[in-house]
Amino acid sequence: MTEHSKRGYIGTRLRNYFLTGLIICAPVAITVWLVRTFIDWADGWVKPYLPNFYNPDTYSPVAIPGFGLLVAIFVITFVGFMTANLVGRSIVNFAESLLNRTPLVRTIYKSTKQIFQTVLQEQSSSFKKAGLIEYPSPGIWSLVFIATDVKGEIASKFKERGMDMVAVFLPPTPIPTAGFLLFIPRDKIIPLDMSAEDAAKLLISGGLVTPDQKPLANAPLKIGQQKTEIPVS
């Protein structure tokens, strides 16, 4: 082996070692960074409202990360516990009545509450199914998350025209939290058997991470229940 080929061999091995280490270290570093950022965000919201007597940072020479997050979890759980009984529910109703009488605030509160009730509802199937639609032009297909059947005034307008529509969310790559709300005819959506988590991985990776194909479902699916019925066009 010549000196030049030996250097090339060593360089190739070092590059492969670096890429292997990057594949291992990068996800760990990003995960730690995201978790630490979320903890710092929660601490920054909660700790300023804690009395010094109950704040461990007052007695400790260094800040204790995560204490504010633990306090927030405890408070949220306690509010849920109080709401489950008559006295707590009366207090919550009184607070909601004050918010509903406040201009501007009531609009924000009602909208936010409706979103959380829809997303966190125990039997809700929103965004648990993924599908394909022809967008932005015929022959070009985009991955979407199926939200729910169209409801309210929009549903009545579509029904007058004999249109069976479904609300879908079209996210961009690589940030699936932003995107567009679209109303698509049910028969124009191709449902996928992959989970919403696998679809999100596919989006975030730009198509590099492809989930394994799952067996086709035999039973029909229906939106609003555990599964979703969308005939293949």
Long-range contacts (C-beta under 8 A, 24 or more apart in sequence): 36-65, 38-69, 39-65, 39-66, 39-68, 39-69, 40-65, 42-66, 42-68, 42-69, 42-72, 43-67, 43-68, 43-69, 44-68, 45-72, 46-71, 46-72, 118-148, 123-225, 123-226, 125-223, 125-224, 125-225, 125-226, 125-227, 125-228, 127-169, 127-196, 128-195, 128-196, 128-228, 129-191, 129-192, 129-196, 129-221, 129-223, 129-227, 129-228, 129-230, 130-191, 130-192, 130-194, 130-195, 130-196, 130-198, 130-199, 131-168, 131-189, 131-190, 131-191, 131-192, 131-230, 132-189, 132-190, 132-192, 133-168, 133-170, 133-182, 133-184, 133-188, 133-189, 133-190, 134-188, 135-170, 135-182, 141-190, 142-170, 143-171, 143-192, 143-199, 143-202, 143-203, 144-168, 144-169, 144-170, 144-171, 144-182, 144-184, 144-189, 145-169, 145-171, 145-196, 145-199, 146-189, 146-191, 146-223, 146-228, 146-230, 147-181, 148-223, 148-224, 149-223, 149-224, 150-183, 154-183, 158-183, 166-223, 166-230, 171-203, 172-203, 173-203, 173-204, 173-206, 173-207, 174-203, 174-204, 174-205, 174-206, 175-204, 176-200, 176-203, 176-204, 186-230, 186-231, 187-231, 187-233, 188-233, 189-230, 189-233, 190-230, 190-232, 190-233, 191-221, 191-228, 191-230, 191-232, 193-217
